[in-house]
């Protein structure tokens, strides 16, 4: 099974199954959009929410909370809090909870509740992140335009927990400066669920555009990176590069949009 089939096309039946739910809630961004987060109007503002997992204990011990948060951050949101669902033997659950606490404190995304089951099964964790949209509209994964440049913002979030936290802080810091500057991002998506191949496929298909990628990309195409794939005008790319350089945030050029 290809990465695209495994992570994109194989679950499209769920969109068809739940699509009428949009009529009940009238979301800003919901099932029809099938994007990284859901966006709803709330008390004069807009909330973004996303659930991710179940994560293995190995990833929870490193950066699962950060990975869950990127789905909200990349859409233009600032996380308020998260909820966790933990299951497994007691010792494993305690280990995962302590790791989530370290990540929550470091990233300032508090864990405010959840659900816990002690069972003799493989330890797993699911995380829901809720945040505030800080833009007028969420940044969709379907807005790439002809002539756009394709760039990756941030290093892959790999390494030890401390390394991942530091890379995430650098990525988030640069990203929020980009958003605060008013630079328009035509389309954006975090690179998870099978890596660049399904991310590029999904953004391309949903935008109705051909993504012309470079022959040599200095990163694996099928590994989760958890940085941000952006489609922006060439002029805005220059401004983004300047902000990234000031924040010591890596940028990779991937190609263009036709």
C-alpha positions in Angstrom: 0.0 0.0 0.0 1.4 3.4 -1.0 1.7 6.2 1.5 -1.0 8.2 -0.3 -3.4 5.3 -0.1 -2.6 4.4 3.5 -2.9 7.9 4.9 -5.3 9.8 2.5 -7.5 7.8 0.1 -8.2 4.9 2.5 -10.0 7.1 5.0 -12.0 9.2 2.5 -15.1 7.0 3.3 -15.2 8.8 6.7 -15.7 12.1 5.1 -18.6 10.8 3.1 -20.1 9.2 6.2 -19.9 12.3 8.4 -20.3 15.1 5.9 -23.9 15.9 6.9 -22.6 16.9 10.3 -21.5 20.2 8.9 -25.2 21.1 8.3 -25.8 20.6 12.1 -22.8 22.7 13.3 -22.2 25.1 10.4 -18.4 25.2 11.0 -16.0 27.7 9.5 -13.9 24.6 8.5 -15.3 21.2 9.0 -15.9 17.8 7.4 -16.3 19.2 3.9 -12.9 20.8 4.2 -11.2 17.7 5.6 -8.3 19.8 6.9 -5.9 19.5 9.8 -8.2 21.1 12.3 -11.8 22.0 12.7 -12.7 25.7 13.0 -15.9 26.9 14.6 -17.3 30.3 15.6 -17.4 30.7 19.4 -18.3 33.7 21.6 -17.3 36.3 19.0 -14.1 34.5 18.1 -13.1 31.3 16.3 -11.8 28.1 17.9 -9.6 25.5 16.3 -9.5 21.9 17.5 -7.8 18.7 16.5 -7.5 15.2 17.8 -4.4 13.1 17.0 -3.2 9.6 17.8 -3.3 7.1 19.2 0.5 7.5 19.7 2.8 4.8 20.8 4.6 5.2 24.1 7.9 5.7 22.2 6.5 8.9 20.6 4.7 10.1 23.7 8.0 9.9 25.6 9.5 12.3 23.0 7.0 14.8 21.5 3.4 13.6 21.0 1.9 16.7 22.5 3.9 18.9 20.1 2.9 16.8 17.1 -0.8 17.1 18.1 -0.4 20.9 18.5 1.0 21.4 15.0 -2.4 20.7 13.5 -3.8 23.8 15.2 -0.7 26.0 14.9 -0.3 25.5 11.1 -3.9 26.7 10.5 -3.1 30.0 12.3 -4.1 29.1 15.8 -2.6 29.5 19.2 -3.3 26.5 21.5 -5.2 27.2 24.7 -5.0 23.7 26.2 -5.1 20.0 25.5 -6.8 16.8 26.7 -5.3 13.4 26.8 -6.5 9.8 26.6 -4.1 7.3 28.1 -4.3 3.5 28.2 -1.9 0.8 29.2 -0.2 -0.8 32.2 0.0 1.6 35.1 3.8 2.1 34.9 3.6 3.0 31.2 0.7 5.3 31.8 2.6 7.1 34.5 5.6 7.4 32.3 3.6 8.9 29.5 1.7 11.3 31.8 5.0 12.6 33.1 6.4 13.1 29.6 3.3 15.0 28.6 3.6 17.2 31.6 7.2 18.1 30.6 6.1 18.9 27.0 3.1 20.9 28.3 5.3 23.1 30.5 7.9 23.6 27.8 5.4 24.6 25.1 3.0 26.3 27.5 0.1 24.1 26.4 -1.5 22.9 29.6 -3.1 19.5 29.9 -6.5 20.2 31.6 -8.2 16.8 31.6 -8.8 13.6 29.7 -9.4 9.9 30.4 -7.2 7.2 31.7 -7.5 3.4 31.7 -5.1 0.9 33.3 -5.2 -2.2 31.1 -2.7 -4.8 30.1 -2.5 -3.7 26.5 0.0 -1.8 24.3 0.4 1.7 25.9 -1.2 4.4 23.7 -2.2 8.0 23.9 -4.6 10.2 22.0 -4.4 14.0 22.4 -7.0 16.7 21.6 -5.7 20.3 21.2 -8.0 23.4 21.4 -6.8 26.8 20.4 -7.8 30.3 19.3 -7.6 31.4 15.6 -5.4 34.5 15.6 -6.2 35.3 12.0 -9.4 36.4 10.4 -9.6 33.1 8.5 -7.9 29.7 9.0 -5.1 28.9 6.6 -6.5 26.0 4.5 -4.5 23.3 2.8 -6.5 23.9 -0.5 -5.4 27.5 -1.4 -2.2 27.0 -3.5 -2.1 29.3 -6.5 -0.4 29.2 -9.8 3.2 30.6 -9.6 3.5 30.0 -5.8 6.7 28.8 -4.3 6.7 25.6 -2.2 8.8 25.8 1.0 9.2 23.8 4.2 9.5 25.9 7.3 11.5 24.5 10.2 13.7 21.5 10.8 12.2 18.0 11.1 11.2 17.5 14.7 13.5 14.6 15.3 16.0 13.7 18.1 15.8 13.6 21.8 12.9 15.2 23.7 14.9 18.3 24.5 16.0 18.6 20.9 12.4 18.3 19.6 11.1 20.8 22.1 13.8 23.3 21.1 13.1 22.8 17.3 9.4 23.2 17.9 9.9 26.4 19.8 12.0 27.8 17.0 9.4 26.7 14.4 6.5 28.1 16.3 8.3 31.4 17.1 9.2 32.0 13.5 5.7 31.0 12.4 3.9 33.4 14.7 6.2 36.3 13.6 5.3 35.5 10.0 1.6 35.5 10.9 1.9 38.7 13.0 3.6 40.4 10.1 0.5 40.0 7.9 2.3 37.9 5.3 -0.3 36.0 3.3 0.0 32.2 3.3 -2.0 30.8 0.4 -1.9 27.2 1.8 -0.2 25.3 4.6 -0.1 21.9 6.1 2.0 20.1 8.7 4.0 17.2 7.3 2.7 14.2 9.2 0.8 11.1 8.3 3.3 9.4 6.1 5.6 12.4 5.3 5.9 14.7 2.3 4.4 12.4 -0.4 0.8 12.3 1.0 1.1 16.0 2.2 2.0 17.2 -1.3 -0.6 14.9 -2.9 -3.4 16.2 -0.6 -2.5 19.9 -1.0 -2.2 19.6 -4.7 -5.4 17.7 -5.3 -7.5 20.0 -3.0 -6.0 23.1 -4.6 -6.6 21.8 -8.1 -2.9 22.5 -9.0 0.1 20.6 -10.0 3.0 20.8 -7.5 6.3 20.7 -9.5 8.8 19.5 -6.9 12.6 19.5 -7.2 14.3 16.3 -8.3 16.4 16.3 -5.2 14.8 17.0 -1.9 17.2 16.8 1.1 14.7 15.0 3.3 13.0 11.6 3.3 9.7 11.7 1.5 7.8 9.1 3.6 8.8 10.0 7.1 6.9 12.3 9.4 8.7 15.7 9.7 6.2 17.8 11.6 7.4 21.0 10.0 5.2 23.1 7.8 4.7 22.9 4.0 3.8 26.3 2.7 2.5 27.6 -0.7 3.3 31.3 -1.0 4.0 33.9 -3.6 7.6 34.5 -4.6 7.5 37.9 -3.0 6.2 36.6 0.3 8.7 33.8 0.2 11.5 36.4 0.4 9.9 38.0 3.5 9.4 34.6 5.1 13.1 33.8 4.5 14.1 37.0 6.2 12.0 36.2 9.3 13.2 32.6 9.4 16.8 33.8 9.2 16.4 36.1 12.1 14.9 33.3 14.1 17.5 30.8 13.0 14.7 28.7 11.6 15.6 26.5 8.6 13.8 26.7 5.3 13.9 24.2 2.5 12.8 25.1 -1.0 10.8 22.3 -2.6 9.6 23.6 -5.9 6.6 25.6 -7.4 2.9 25.4 -8.2 1.6 25.2 -11.7 
